[in-house]
């Protein structure tokens, strides 16, 4: 009976230790998606900046075209 109790205790401790290890691993993997989120934010920022530059250049070019004598607008 003592051998059976010892085996049961070892199994219970092994299961408990495995659960603690899995919990620690899941806590350490909590920021796995942060790189993706940061990349999306950076790409969206550059897209917004590119759009603003496009609008500024487009308005400037249309202004130059309208100053040309005899030019017809789009």
N, C-alpha and C positions, 0 to 999 in steps of 0.2 A: 504494500500500500504506500509506503514512503517513496518508492521509486515512481509510482504513478503520480503522486503529488508533486514530486520534483520535476517530472516531465511536464506536467500541466502548468506549473509555475514558470518554467523556462519558456514554454510556448506563449504564455500570457505576456511575459516580459518582452519576448521577441516581437509579438504583434504590437505591443505598446510602443516599443522603440521604432518599429517600421512606421507607425502612424506619426510619431514625432518627426521622423526624417522627411516623410512626405509633406507634412505641414510646413516644415522649414523650407523645403524646396519650392513649394507653391508661394511662400512669402517672398522668396528671392526672385521669382520670375514675374513679380507684379508689374514691372515697368517694361515688359517686352514690347508692347505696342507703342511706347512713347516715341520711338524713332520714326515710326510711320506717321504719327500725328504731327511731329515736328516737321517732317518732310512735306506733308500736305500744307501746313501753314506757310512754310517757306515758298513753296511753288505757288500758292494762292497769292502771296504777297508780291512775288515777281510778276505774276500775271496782271495783278492790279496796277503795278508800276508800269508795265509795258503798255497797258491800255491808256493810262494817263499820258504817257509819252506819245503814243499814237494820236490821241486827240489833239495834243498840243501841236505836233508836227502837221497833222492834217489841216487844222485851222490855219496854220501859218502858210502852208502851200496853197490853200484855197484863196487866202488873202493875196498872195503874190500873183496867182492866176487872174484874179479879178482886177488887178492893177494893170494888166497888159491891155493896151488899146485894141479894141475889136475882138477881144476874147469873149466867148460865150460860156456861161457857167454850165455845170453838169445838170 
